[in-house]
Amino acid sequence: MIRFVAACIFCGILLLPFQLLAADTCKAGASKAKSGDYEGAMKLWEMAALDSSPKEKLRADINCLRFSRIAVGDNAIVEWMVNRAEERLPPAQLYAGMLYASGFGVAKNVDLARKWMKQADMNGNPDAAFLLKILDEPTDTGPQQ
């Protein structure tokens, strides 16, 4: 029990600076977003991601949107991201596609997911082509007869 408590305290000490950095990054990004620099905001927010995967970057953006109270509910987050996607921000296009593919805050819609991921790919997002391939892979529907 003592080891567990010590491990929890140690992990908390290690994660605290990251959490403080993430809060500062969210605040700085919110300031950029409120001034209309959405691309700059998203770049800052993605610095709070734990790794460089699209899923983790999207998670960081969502957390910062909520933390800064720019978009709190799931539907508001999707609306914010789609608005940025319509403004041709490649990361927002990719994330809008990911949100539609997963059904986060909206009804799952593979056609809209594909549309936004293709836009991201055409606008040079390096992760879009890979995620499009995954989206277009046939799904296993169970045993074949």
N, CA, C and O atoms as a GROMACS GRO file, in nm:
protein
  580
    1MET      N    1   0.082  -0.119   0.000
    1MET     CA    2   0.000   0.000   0.000
    1MET      C    3   0.087   0.126   0.000
    1MET      O    4   0.059   0.222  -0.072
    2ILE      N    5   0.191   0.124   0.079
    2ILE     CA    6   0.279   0.241   0.087
    2ILE      C    7   0.347   0.263  -0.048
    2ILE      O    8   0.361   0.377  -0.092
    3ARG      N    9   0.389   0.155  -0.112
    3ARG     CA   10   0.451   0.169  -0.245
    3ARG      C   11   0.354   0.229  -0.346
    3ARG      O   12   0.392   0.313  -0.427
    4PHE      N   13   0.228   0.185  -0.339
    4PHE     CA   14   0.128   0.238  -0.431
    4PHE      C   15   0.110   0.388  -0.410
    4PHE      O   16   0.107   0.465  -0.506
    5VAL      N   17   0.098   0.430  -0.285
    5VAL     CA   18   0.080   0.572  -0.253
    5VAL      C   19   0.204   0.650  -0.299
    5VAL      O   20   0.191   0.758  -0.357
    6ALA      N   21   0.321   0.597  -0.273
    6ALA     CA   22   0.444   0.664  -0.316
    6ALA      C   23   0.449   0.675  -0.468
    6ALA      O   24   0.490   0.778  -0.522
    7ALA      N   25   0.409   0.570  -0.536
    7ALA     CA   26   0.408   0.572  -0.683
    7ALA      C   27   0.310   0.676  -0.735
    7ALA      O   28   0.339   0.747  -0.832
    8CYS      N   29   0.193   0.686  -0.672
    8CYS     CA   30   0.093   0.785  -0.713
    8CYS      C   31   0.145   0.927  -0.692
    8CYS      O   32   0.126   1.014  -0.777
    9ILE      N   33   0.209   0.950  -0.580
    9ILE     CA   34   0.265   1.082  -0.552
    9ILE      C   35   0.375   1.114  -0.653
    9ILE      O   36   0.381   1.225  -0.704
   10PHE      N   37   0.461   1.016  -0.682
   10PHE     CA   38   0.569   1.036  -0.778
   10PHE      C   39   0.513   1.068  -0.916
   10PHE      O   40   0.561   1.159  -0.984
   11CYS      N   41   0.411   0.991  -0.958
   11CYS     CA   42   0.350   1.017  -1.089
   11CYS      C   43   0.285   1.155  -1.092
   11CYS      O   44   0.295   1.225  -1.193
   12GLY      N   45   0.221   1.194  -0.984
   12GLY     CA   46   0.160   1.326  -0.977
   12GLY      C   47   0.263   1.436  -0.989
   12GLY      O   48   0.237   1.538  -1.053
   13ILE      N   49   0.378   1.417  -0.928
   13ILE     CA   50   0.486   1.517  -0.936
   13ILE      C   51   0.537   1.526  -1.079
   13ILE      O   52   0.568   1.635  -1.127
   14LEU      N   53   0.548   1.413  -1.147
   14LEU     CA   54   0.593   1.414  -1.286
   14LEU      C   55   0.492   1.476  -1.379
   14LEU      O   56   0.529   1.546  -1.474
   15LEU      N   57   0.363   1.452  -1.356
   15LEU     CA   58   0.260   1.501  -1.446
   15LEU      C   59   0.221   1.646  -1.420
   15LEU      O   60   0.170   1.713  -1.510
   16LEU      N   61   0.243   1.696  -1.300
   16LEU     CA   62   0.203   1.832  -1.266
   16LEU      C   63   0.263   1.936  -1.360
   16LEU      O   64   0.189   2.021  -1.409
   17PRO      N   65   0.394   1.933  -1.387
   17PRO     CA   66   0.446   2.033  -1.481
   17PRO      C   67   0.381   2.024  -1.618
   17PRO      O   68   0.358   2.127  -1.682
   18PHE      N   69   0.351   1.903  -1.665
   18PHE     CA   70   0.285   1.888  -1.795
   18PHE      C   71   0.146   1.950  -1.789
   18PHE      O   72   0.105   2.018  -1.883
   19GLN      N   73   0.072   1.926  -1.680
   19GLN     CA   74  -0.062   1.982  -1.668
   19GLN      C   75  -0.057   2.135  -1.664
   19GLN      O   76  -0.142   2.200  -1.724
   20LEU      N   77   0.041   2.190  -1.596
   20LEU     CA   78   0.056   2.336  -1.592
   20LEU      C   79   0.091   2.390  -1.730
   20LEU      O   80   0.038   2.493  -1.773
   21LEU      N   81   0.180   2.320  -1.799
   21LEU     CA   82   0.216   2.359  -1.935
   21LEU      C   83   0.093   2.353  -2.026
   21LEU      O   84   0.071   2.443  -2.107
   22ALA      N   85   0.014   2.247  -2.012
   22ALA     CA   86  -0.105   2.232  -2.095
   22ALA      C   87  -0.202   2.346  -2.069
   22ALA      O   88  -0.261   2.399  -2.163
   23ALA      N   89  -0.222   2.384  -1.943
   23ALA     CA   90  -0.313   2.494  -1.910
   23ALA      C   91  -0.263   2.625  -1.971
   23ALA      O   92  -0.342   2.701  -2.027
   24ASP      N   93  -0.133   2.651  -1.961
   24ASP     CA   94  -0.077   2.773  -2.020
   24ASP      C   95  -0.090   2.771  -2.172
   24ASP      O   96  -0.121   2.873  -2.234
   25THR      N   97  -0.068   2.655  -2.231
   25THR     CA   98  -0.079   2.640  -2.376
   25THR      C   99  -0.223   2.662  -2.420
   25THR      O  100  -0.248   2.727  -2.522
   26CYS      N  101  -0.318   2.608  -2.344
   26CYS     CA  102  -0.460   2.628  -2.376
   26CYS      C  103  -0.496   2.776  -2.368
   26CYS      O  104  -0.567   2.828  -2.455
   27LYS      N  105  -0.448   2.843  -2.265
   27LYS     CA  106  -0.478   2.986  -2.250
   27LYS      C  107  -0.419   3.067  -2.365
   27LYS      O  108  -0.486   3.155  -2.420
   28ALA      N  109  -0.296   3.038  -2.401
   28ALA     CA  110  -0.231   3.111  -2.510
   28ALA      C  111  -0.303   3.085  -2.642
   28ALA      O  112  -0.322   3.176  -2.723
   29GLY      N  113  -0.343   2.961  -2.664
   29GLY     CA  114  -0.418   2.928  -2.785
   29GLY      C  115  -0.555   2.994  -2.787
   29GLY      O  116  -0.600   3.039  -2.892
   30ALA      N  117  -0.620   3.000  -2.673
   30ALA     CA  118  -0.751   3.065  -2.665
   30ALA      C  119  -0.741   3.212  -2.702
   30ALA      O  120  -0.828   3.267  -2.768
   31SER      N  121  -0.634   3.275  -2.658
   31SER     CA  122  -0.612   3.416  -2.692
   31SER      C  123  -0.601   3.433  -2.843
   31SER      O  124  -0.657   3.526  -2.900
   32LYS      N  125  -0.527   3.343  -2.908
   32LYS     CA  126  -0.513   3.348  -3.054
   32LYS      C  127  -0.648   3.321  -3.121
   32LYS      O  128  -0.684   3.389  -3.218
   33ALA      N  129  -0.722   3.224  -3.071
   33ALA     CA  130  -0.852   3.190  -3.131
   33ALA      C  131  -0.948   3.308  -3.120
   33ALA      O  132  -1.020   3.339  -3.215
   34LYS      N  133  -0.948   3.372  -3.005
   34LYS     CA  134  -1.040   3.485  -2.986
   34LYS      C  135  -1.006   3.603  -3.075
   34LYS      O  136  -1.092   3.686  -3.105
   35SER      N  137  -0.880   3.610  -3.118
   35SER     CA  138  -0.841   3.718  -3.211
   35SER      C  139  -0.854   3.675  -3.358
   35SER      O  140  -0.821   3.751  -3.448
   36GLY      N  141  -0.903   3.552  -3.380
   36GLY     CA  142  -0.925   3.504  -3.516
   36GLY      C  143  -0.810   3.425  -3.576
   36GLY      O  144  -0.819   3.381  -3.691
   37ASP      N  145  -0.702   3.405  -3.501
   37ASP     CA  146  -0.588   3.327  -3.550
   37ASP      C  147  -0.609   3.180  -3.510
   37ASP      O  148  -0.545   3.129  -3.418
   38TYR      N  149  -0.701   3.115  -3.581
   38TYR     CA  150  -0.737   2.977  -3.547
   38TYR      C  151  -0.623   2.880  -3.575
   38TYR      O  152  -0.603   2.784  -3.500
   39GLU      N  153  -0.551   2.902  -3.681
   39GLU     CA  154  -0.438   2.814  -3.713
   39GLU      C  155  -0.333   2.822  -3.602
   39GLU      O  156  -0.281   2.719  -3.559
   40GLY      N  157  -0.302   2.942  -3.558
   40GLY     CA  158  -0.206   2.958  -3.449
   40GLY      C  159  -0.255   2.896  -3.320
   40GLY      O  160  -0.178   2.836  -3.245
   41ALA      N  161  -0.385   2.909  -3.295
   41ALA     CA  162  -0.445   2.850  -3.175
   41ALA      C  163  -0.429   2.698  -3.177
   41ALA      O  164  -0.387   2.637  -3.079
   42MET      N  165  -0.463   2.638  -3.291
   42MET     CA  166  -0.456   2.493  -3.301
   42MET      C  167  -0.312   2.443  -3.288
   42MET      O  168  -0.287   2.339  -3.227
   43LYS      N  169  -0.218   2.517  -3.345
   43LYS     CA  170  -0.077   2.477  -3.331
   43LYS      C  171  -0.034   2.479  -3.186
   43LYS      O  172   0.035   2.388  -3.140
   44LEU      N  173  -0.076   2.581  -3.112
   44LEU     CA  174  -0.042   2.587  -2.970
   44LEU      C  175  -0.110   2.475  -2.893
   44LEU      O  176  -0.045   2.406  -2.814
   45TRP      N  177  -0.239   2.455  -2.916
   45TRP     CA  178  -0.310   2.351  -2.844
   45TRP      C  179  -0.249   2.214  -2.868
   45TRP      O  180  -0.244   2.131  -2.777
   46GLU      N  181  -0.203   2.189  -2.990
   46GLU     CA  182  -0.147   2.058  -3.021
   46GLU      C  183  -0.015   2.034  -2.949
   46GLU      O  184   0.031   1.920  -2.939
   47MET      N  185   0.046   2.141  -2.899
   47MET     CA  186   0.167   2.124  -2.817
   47MET      C  187   0.135   2.053  -2.686
   47MET      O  188   0.224   1.998  -2.622
   48ALA      N  189   0.008   2.055  -2.645
   48ALA     CA  190  -0.034   1.988  -2.522
   48ALA      C  191  -0.061   1.839  -2.544
   48ALA      O  192  -0.092   1.767  -2.450
   49ALA      N  193  -0.049   1.794  -2.668
   49ALA     CA  194  -0.071   1.652  -2.699
   49ALA      C  195   0.041   1.567  -2.638
   49ALA      O  196   0.156   1.610  -2.632
   50LEU      N  197   0.006   1.448  -2.595
   50LEU     CA  198   0.104   1.358  -2.534
   50LEU      C  199   0.195   1.294  -2.638
   50LEU      O  200   0.305   1.250  -2.606
   51ASP      N  201   0.148   1.287  -2.763
   51ASP     CA  202   0.231   1.237  -2.873
   51ASP      C  203   0.185   1.306  -3.001
   51ASP      O  204   0.099   1.393  -2.998
   52SER      N  205   0.242   1.267  -3.113
   52SER     CA  206   0.214   1.338  -3.238
   52SER      C  207   0.107   1.271  -3.324
   52SER      O  208   0.091   1.305  -3.441
   53SER      N  209   0.033   1.176  -3.268
   53SER     CA  210  -0.071   1.110  -3.345
   53SER      C  211  -0.189   1.205  -3.366
   53SER      O  212  -0.216   1.290  -3.281
   54PRO      N  213  -0.260   1.190  -3.478
   54PRO     CA  214  -0.377   1.275  -3.501
   54PRO      C  215  -0.480   1.264  -3.390
   54PRO      O  216  -0.541   1.364  -3.350
   55LYS      N  217  -0.501   1.143  -3.339
   55LYS     CA  218  -0.598   1.123  -3.232
   55LYS      C  219  -0.559   1.203  -3.108
   55LYS      O  220  -0.645   1.265  -3.044
   56GLU      N  221  -0.433   1.201  -3.073
   56GLU     CA  222  -0.386   1.272  -2.955
   56GLU      C  223  -0.390   1.424  -2.976
   56GLU      O  224  -0.424   1.498  -2.883
   57LYS      N  225  -0.358   1.470  -3.096
   57LYS     CA  226  -0.366   1.613  -3.125
   57LYS      C  227  -0.511   1.661  -3.118
   57LYS      O  228  -0.539   1.769  -3.066
   58LEU      N  229  -0.603   1.580  -3.172
   58LEU     CA  230  -0.745   1.615  -3.163
   58LEU      C  231  -0.790   1.620  -3.018
   58LEU      O  232  -0.863   1.711  -2.978
   59ARG      N  233  -0.747   1.522  -2.938
   59ARG     CA  234  -0.782   1.521  -2.796
   59ARG      C  235  -0.734   1.649  -2.728
   59ARG      O  236  -0.807   1.708  -2.648
   60ALA      N  237  -0.612   1.691  -2.760
   60ALA     CA  238  -0.557   1.813  -2.700
   60ALA      C  239  -0.640   1.935  -2.742
   60ALA      O  240  -0.669   2.021  -2.660
   61ASP      N  241  -0.677   1.942  -2.870
   61ASP     CA  242  -0.760   2.053  -2.916
   61ASP      C  243  -0.894   2.054  -2.844
   61ASP      O  244  -0.940   2.160  -2.800
   62ILE      N  245  -0.956   1.939  -2.833
   62ILE     CA  246  -1.086   1.930  -2.764
   62ILE      C  247  -1.072   1.974  -2.619
   62ILE      O  248  -1.154   2.052  -2.570
   63ASN      N  249  -0.970   1.925  -2.551
   63ASN     CA  250  -0.951   1.964  -2.411
   63ASN      C  251  -0.930   2.114  -2.398
   63ASN      O  252  -0.983   2.175  -2.306
   64CYS      N  253  -0.853   2.173  -2.488
   64CYS     CA  254  -0.828   2.317  -2.481
   64CYS      C  255  -0.953   2.397  -2.517
   64CYS      O  256  -0.977   2.502  -2.457
   65LEU      N  257  -1.032   2.350  -2.612
   65LEU     CA  258  -1.158   2.418  -2.643
   65LEU      C  259  -1.248   2.419  -2.520
   65LEU      O  260  -1.312   2.520  -2.491
   66ARG      N  261  -1.252   2.308  -2.449
   66ARG     CA  262  -1.335   2.300  -2.328
   66ARG      C  263  -1.275   2.385  -2.216
   66ARG      O  264  -1.346   2.461  -2.150
   67PHE      N  265  -1.145   2.371  -2.194
   67PHE     CA  266  -1.076   2.444  -2.086
   67PHE      C  267  -1.095   2.594  -2.102
   67PHE      O  268  -1.119   2.666  -2.005
   68SER      N  269  -1.082   2.642  -2.225
   68SER     CA  270  -1.091   2.785  -2.251
   68SER      C  271  -1.237   2.832  -2.267
   68SER      O  272  -1.263   2.951  -2.282
   69ARG      N  273  -1.331   2.737  -2.263
   69ARG     CA  274  -1.474   2.763  -2.274
   69ARG      C  275  -1.513   2.824  -2.409
   69ARG      O  276  -1.615   2.892  -2.420
   70ILE      N  277  -1.433   2.798  -2.510
   70ILE     CA  278  -1.466   2.841  -2.647
   70ILE      C  279  -1.577   2.752  -2.701
   70ILE      O  280  -1.670   2.799  -2.766
   71ALA      N  281  -1.566   2.623  -2.675
   71ALA     CA  282  -1.668   2.525  -2.712
   71ALA      C  283  -1.667   2.419  -2.604
   71ALA      O  284  -1.565   2.351  -2.585
   72VAL      N  285  -1.776   2.403  -2.534
   72VAL     CA  286  -1.777   2.313  -2.418
   72VAL      C  287  -1.840   2.179  -2.450
   72VAL      O  288  -1.780   2.074  -2.425
   73GLY      N  289  -1.960   2.180  -2.504
   73GLY     CA  290  -2.029   2.055  -2.535
   73GLY      C  291  -1.975   1.990  -2.662
   73GLY      O  292  -1.911   2.055  -2.744
   74ASP      N  293  -2.002   1.861  -2.675
   74ASP     CA  294  -1.955   1.786  -2.792
   74ASP      C  295  -2.004   1.848  -2.923
   74ASP      O  296  -1.928   1.861  -3.018
   75ASN      N  297  -2.133   1.885  -2.927
   75ASN     CA  298  -2.189   1.945  -3.049
   75ASN      C  299  -2.119   2.077  -3.080
   75ASN      O  300  -2.091   2.106  -3.197
   76ALA      N  301  -2.092   2.157  -2.978
   76ALA     CA  302  -2.025   2.286  -2.998
   76ALA      C  303  -1.883   2.266  -3.050
   76ALA      O  304  -1.834   2.344  -3.130
   77ILE      N  305  -1.818   2.160  -3.004
   77ILE     CA  306  -1.682   2.131  -3.050
   77ILE      C  307  -1.684   2.093  -3.198
   77ILE      O  308  -1.601   2.140  -3.276
   78VAL      N  309  -1.780   2.010  -3.237
   78VAL     CA  310  -1.792   1.972  -3.378
   78VAL      C  311  -1.822   2.095  -3.462
   78VAL      O  312  -1.763   2.114  -3.569
   79GLU      N  313  -1.914   2.180  -3.416
   79GLU     CA  314  -1.948   2.301  -3.490
   79GLU      C  315  -1.826   2.391  -3.507
   79GLU      O  316  -1.802   2.444  -3.615
   80TRP      N  317  -1.748   2.408  -3.400
   80TRP     CA  318  -1.627   2.491  -3.407
   80TRP      C  319  -1.529   2.432  -3.507
   80TRP      O  320  -1.472   2.504  -3.589
   81MET      N  321  -1.509   2.301  -3.501
   81MET     CA  322  -1.412   2.236  -3.589
   81MET      C  323  -1.457   2.242  -3.735
   81MET      O  324  -1.375   2.264  -3.824
   82VAL      N  325  -1.586   2.221  -3.760
   82VAL     CA  326  -1.637   2.228  -3.898
   82VAL      C  327  -1.625   2.371  -3.951
   82VAL      O  328  -1.591   2.391  -4.068
   83ASN      N  329  -1.652   2.469  -3.868
   83ASN     CA  330  -1.634   2.609  -3.911
   83ASN      C  331  -1.490   2.635  -3.952
   83ASN      O  332  -1.465   2.702  -4.053
   84ARG      N  333  -1.394   2.583  -3.876
   84ARG     CA  334  -1.253   2.600  -3.912
   84ARG      C  335  -1.220   2.520  -4.037
   84ARG      O  336  -1.141   2.564  -4.120
   85ALA      N  337  -1.281   2.403  -4.051
   85ALA     CA  338  -1.259   2.321  -4.171
   85ALA      C  339  -1.309   2.394  -4.295
   85ALA      O  340  -1.244   2.391  -4.400
   86GLU      N  341  -1.423   2.461  -4.282
   86GLU     CA  342  -1.477   2.537  -4.394
   86GLU      C  343  -1.387   2.656  -4.430
   86GLU      O  344  -1.389   2.705  -4.542
   87GLU      N  345  -1.307   2.700  -4.332
   87GLU     CA  346  -1.210   2.807  -4.357
   87GLU      C  347  -1.079   2.752  -4.414
   87GLU      O  348  -0.981   2.825  -4.428
   88ARG      N  349  -1.079   2.625  -4.446
   88ARG     CA  350  -0.968   2.555  -4.513
   88ARG      C  351  -0.844   2.538  -4.426
   88ARG      O  352  -0.732   2.545  -4.476
   89LEU      N  353  -0.863   2.516  -4.298
   89LEU     CA  354  -0.751   2.482  -4.211
   89LEU      C  355  -0.734   2.330  -4.215
   89LEU      O  356  -0.820   2.257  -4.165
   90PRO      N  357  -0.624   2.281  -4.275
   90PRO     CA  358  -0.608   2.136  -4.290
   90PRO      C  359  -0.620   2.055  -4.161
   90PRO      O  360  -0.682   1.948  -4.164
   91PRO      N  361  -0.564   2.099  -4.047
   91PRO     CA  362  -0.585   2.017  -3.927
   91PRO      C  363  -0.733   2.009  -3.889
   91PRO      O  364  -0.780   1.903  -3.849
   92ALA      N  365  -0.805   2.119  -3.902
   92ALA     CA  366  -0.948   2.118  -3.869
   92ALA      C  367  -1.025   2.030  -3.966
   92ALA      O  368  -1.121   1.964  -3.927
   93GLN      N  369  -0.983   2.028  -4.093
   93GLN     CA  370  -1.049   1.941  -4.190
   93GLN      C  371  -1.030   1.794  -4.150
   93GLN      O  372  -1.124   1.715  -4.154
   94LEU      N  373  -0.908   1.760  -4.113
   94LEU     CA  374  -0.881   1.623  -4.070
   94LEU      C  375  -0.961   1.589  -3.946
   94LEU      O  376  -1.023   1.483  -3.938
   95TYR      N  377  -0.960   1.679  -3.847
   95TYR     CA  378  -1.030   1.652  -3.722
   95TYR      C  379  -1.181   1.646  -3.742
   95TYR      O  380  -1.248   1.565  -3.677
   96ALA      N  381  -1.236   1.730  -3.830
   96ALA     CA  382  -1.379   1.722  -3.861
   96ALA      C  383  -1.409   1.583  -3.918
   96ALA      O  384  -1.509   1.520  -3.881
   97GLY      N  385  -1.324   1.536  -4.007
   97GLY     CA  386  -1.341   1.401  -4.061
   97GLY      C  387  -1.335   1.295  -3.953
   97GLY      O  388  -1.414   1.201  -3.953
   98MET      N  389  -1.242   1.310  -3.863
   98MET     CA  390  -1.229   1.213  -3.753
   98MET      C  391  -1.352   1.216  -3.663
   98MET      O  392  -1.398   1.111  -3.617
   99LEU      N  393  -1.406   1.335  -3.637
   99LEU     CA  394  -1.524   1.346  -3.552
   99LEU      C  395  -1.645   1.280  -3.619
   99LEU      O  396  -1.721   1.210  -3.553
  100TYR      N  397  -1.662   1.304  -3.749
  100TYR     CA  398  -1.773   1.238  -3.820
  100TYR      C  399  -1.751   1.088  -3.830
  100TYR      O  400  -1.848   1.012  -3.822
  101ALA      N  401  -1.629   1.044  -3.848
  101ALA     CA  402  -1.601   0.900  -3.858
  101ALA      C  403  -1.632   0.828  -3.727
  101ALA      O  404  -1.677   0.714  -3.727
  102SER      N  405  -1.606   0.896  -3.616
  102SER     CA  406  -1.627   0.833  -3.485
  102SER      C  407  -1.766   0.856  -3.429
  102SER      O  408  -1.810   0.784  -3.339
  103GLY      N  409  -1.837   0.957  -3.480
  103GLY     CA  410  -1.967   0.990  -3.424
  103GLY      C  411  -1.958   1.073  -3.298
  103GLY      O  412  -2.051   1.075  -3.217
  104PHE      N  413  -1.846   1.142  -3.279
  104PHE     CA  414  -1.827   1.227  -3.161
  104PHE      C  415  -1.906   1.356  -3.179
  104PHE      O  416  -1.873   1.438  -3.265
  105GLY      N  417  -2.011   1.374  -3.098
  105GLY     CA  418  -2.090   1.498  -3.102
  105GLY      C  419  -2.185   1.509  -3.220
  105GLY      O  420  -2.261   1.606  -3.229
  106VAL      N  421  -2.182   1.413  -3.310
  106VAL     CA  422  -2.270   1.412  -3.428
  106VAL      C  423  -2.304   1.267  -3.460
  106VAL      O  424  -2.243   1.173  -3.408
  107ALA      N  425  -2.403   1.250  -3.546
  107ALA     CA  426  -2.431   1.116  -3.595
  107ALA      C  427  -2.312   1.072  -3.680
  107ALA      O  428  -2.257   1.150  -3.758
  108LYS      N  429  -2.273   0.947  -3.665
  108LYS     CA  430  -2.163   0.894  -3.746
  108LYS      C  431  -2.198   0.907  -3.893
  108LYS      O  432  -2.306   0.867  -3.936
  109ASN      N  433  -2.105   0.964  -3.971
  109ASN     CA  434  -2.133   0.988  -4.112
  109ASN      C  435  -2.003   0.968  -4.192
  109ASN      O  436  -1.918   1.057  -4.196
  110VAL      N  437  -1.991   0.852  -4.253
  110VAL     CA  438  -1.869   0.817  -4.326
  110VAL      C  439  -1.850   0.908  -4.448
  110VAL      O  440  -1.736   0.941  -4.483
  111ASP      N  441  -1.959   0.949  -4.511
  111ASP     CA  442  -1.946   1.037  -4.628
  111ASP      C  443  -1.887   1.172  -4.590
  111ASP      O  444  -1.797   1.222  -4.658
  112LEU      N  445  -1.935   1.232  -4.481
  112LEU     CA  446  -1.878   1.359  -4.436
  112LEU      C  447  -1.735   1.340  -4.384
  112LEU      O  448  -1.650   1.426  -4.403
  113ALA      N  449  -1.711   1.227  -4.320
  113ALA     CA  450  -1.575   1.197  -4.273
  113ALA      C  451  -1.480   1.193  -4.392
  113ALA      O  452  -1.372   1.252  -4.390
  114ARG      N  453  -1.521   1.122  -4.495
  114ARG     CA  454  -1.439   1.111  -4.616
  114ARG      C  455  -1.420   1.248  -4.682
  114ARG      O  456  -1.309   1.281  -4.724
  115LYS      N  457  -1.526   1.326  -4.691
  115LYS     CA  458  -1.518   1.460  -4.752
  115LYS      C  459  -1.412   1.545  -4.683
  115LYS      O  460  -1.327   1.604  -4.749
  116TRP      N  461  -1.417   1.551  -4.551
  116TRP     CA  462  -1.324   1.638  -4.478
  116TRP      C  463  -1.182   1.583  -4.481
  116TRP      O  464  -1.086   1.660  -4.489
  117MET      N  465  -1.167   1.451  -4.476
  117MET     CA  466  -1.033   1.394  -4.483
  117MET      C  467  -0.972   1.415  -4.621
  117MET      O  468  -0.852   1.439  -4.632
  118LYS      N  469  -1.053   1.405  -4.726
  118LYS     CA  470  -1.002   1.432  -4.861
  118LYS      C  471  -0.959   1.578  -4.875
  118LYS      O  472  -0.857   1.607  -4.936
  119GLN      N  473  -1.036   1.668  -4.818
  119GLN     CA  474  -0.999   1.810  -4.821
  119GLN      C  475  -0.866   1.831  -4.748
  119GLN      O  476  -0.780   1.903  -4.797
  120ALA      N  477  -0.852   1.768  -4.633
  120ALA     CA  478  -0.727   1.779  -4.558
  120ALA      C  479  -0.610   1.725  -4.639
  120ALA      O  480  -0.502   1.784  -4.641
  121ASP      N  481  -0.633   1.612  -4.706
  121ASP     CA  482  -0.528   1.553  -4.788
  121ASP      C  483  -0.491   1.646  -4.903
  121ASP      O  484  -0.372   1.667  -4.931
  122MET      N  485  -0.590   1.702  -4.970
  122MET     CA  486  -0.564   1.794  -5.082
  122MET      C  487  -0.492   1.921  -5.035
  122MET      O  488  -0.421   1.985  -5.112
  123ASN      N  489  -0.512   1.957  -4.909
  123ASN     CA  490  -0.448   2.076  -4.854
  123ASN      C  491  -0.318   2.044  -4.781
  123ASN      O  492  -0.265   2.128  -4.708
  124GLY      N  493  -0.268   1.924  -4.800
  124GLY     CA  494  -0.134   1.890  -4.752
  124GLY      C  495  -0.122   1.835  -4.612
  124GLY      O  496  -0.010   1.829  -4.559
  125ASN      N  497  -0.231   1.794  -4.550
  125ASN     CA  498  -0.218   1.734  -4.417
  125ASN      C  499  -0.156   1.596  -4.431
  125ASN      O  500  -0.212   1.510  -4.501
  126PRO      N  501  -0.041   1.571  -4.367
  126PRO     CA  502   0.031   1.445  -4.388
  126PRO      C  503  -0.039   1.321  -4.333
  126PRO      O  504  -0.008   1.210  -4.375
  127ASP      N  505  -0.132   1.337  -4.240
  127ASP     CA  506  -0.200   1.222  -4.181
  127ASP      C  507  -0.328   1.182  -4.254
  127ASP      O  508  -0.379   1.073  -4.235
  128ALA      N  509  -0.378   1.272  -4.338
  128ALA     CA  510  -0.508   1.250  -4.400
  128ALA      C  511  -0.511   1.129  -4.491
  128ALA      O  512  -0.606   1.050  -4.485
  129ALA      N  513  -0.411   1.111  -4.575
  129ALA     CA  514  -0.411   0.999  -4.670
  129ALA      C  515  -0.414   0.865  -4.596
  129ALA      O  516  -0.487   0.773  -4.634
  130PHE      N  517  -0.337   0.855  -4.491
  130PHE     CA  518  -0.333   0.732  -4.412
  130PHE      C  519  -0.470   0.703  -4.349
  130PHE      O  520  -0.518   0.590  -4.354
  131LEU      N  521  -0.531   0.805  -4.290
  131LEU     CA  522  -0.661   0.785  -4.226
  131LEU      C  523  -0.771   0.757  -4.329
  131LEU      O  524  -0.866   0.684  -4.300
  132LEU      N  525  -0.759   0.813  -4.448
  132LEU     CA  526  -0.854   0.782  -4.555
  132LEU      C  527  -0.847   0.635  -4.593
  132LEU      O  528  -0.949   0.571  -4.617
  133LYS      N  529  -0.724   0.582  -4.600
  133LYS     CA  530  -0.709   0.439  -4.632
  133LYS      C  531  -0.778   0.354  -4.527
  133LYS      O  532  -0.846   0.256  -4.560
  134ILE      N  533  -0.760   0.390  -4.401
  134ILE     CA  534  -0.825   0.314  -4.293
  134ILE      C  535  -0.976   0.326  -4.306
  134ILE      O  536  -1.048   0.227  -4.291
  135LEU      N  537  -1.025   0.446  -4.333
  135LEU     CA  538  -1.169   0.470  -4.345
  135LEU      C  539  -1.227   0.388  -4.459
  135LEU      O  540  -1.340   0.339  -4.449
  136ASP      N  541  -1.152   0.372  -4.567
  136ASP     CA  542  -1.202   0.303  -4.685
  136ASP      C  543  -1.177   0.152  -4.684
  136ASP      O  544  -1.219   0.082  -4.776
  137GLU      N  545  -1.108   0.100  -4.581
  137GLU     CA  546  -1.085  -0.044  -4.573
  137GLU      C  547  -1.217  -0.114  -4.546
  137GLU      O  548  -1.299  -0.067  -4.468
  138PRO      N  549  -1.238  -0.227  -4.612
  138PRO     CA  550  -1.360  -0.303  -4.583
  138PRO      C  551  -1.358  -0.350  -4.438
  138PRO      O  552  -1.254  -0.389  -4.385
  139THR      N  553  -1.473  -0.345  -4.375
  139THR     CA  554  -1.482  -0.389  -4.236
  139THR      C  555  -1.515  -0.537  -4.231
  139THR      O  556  -1.584  -0.588  -4.318
  140ASP      N  557  -1.467  -0.603  -4.130
  140ASP     CA  558  -1.494  -0.745  -4.109
  140ASP      C  559  -1.633  -0.756  -4.046
  140ASP      O  560  -1.655  -0.709  -3.935
  141THR      N  561  -1.724  -0.817  -4.118
  141THR     CA  562  -1.860  -0.829  -4.069
  141THR      C  563  -1.888  -0.964  -4.007
  141THR      O  564  -2.003  -1.000  -3.984
  142GLY      N  565  -1.784  -1.038  -3.981
  142GLY     CA  566  -1.804  -1.168  -3.917
  142GLY      C  567  -1.766  -1.281  -4.010
  142GLY      O  568  -1.709  -1.257  -4.116
  143PRO      N  569  -1.798  -1.403  -3.972
  143PRO     CA  570  -1.760  -1.520  -4.054
  143PRO      C  571  -1.829  -1.517  -4.189
  143PRO      O  572  -1.947  -1.485  -4.201
  144GLN      N  573  -1.753  -1.552  -4.291
  144GLN     CA  574  -1.807  -1.559  -4.427
  144GLN      C  575  -1.860  -1.699  -4.453
  144GLN      O  576  -1.804  -1.798  -4.405
  145GLN      N  577  -1.967  -1.707  -4.527
  145GLN     CA  578  -2.027  -1.838  -4.558
  145GLN      C  579  -2.005  -1.877  -4.701
  145GLN      O  580  -2.048  -1.984  -4.744
   0.00000   0.00000   0.00000
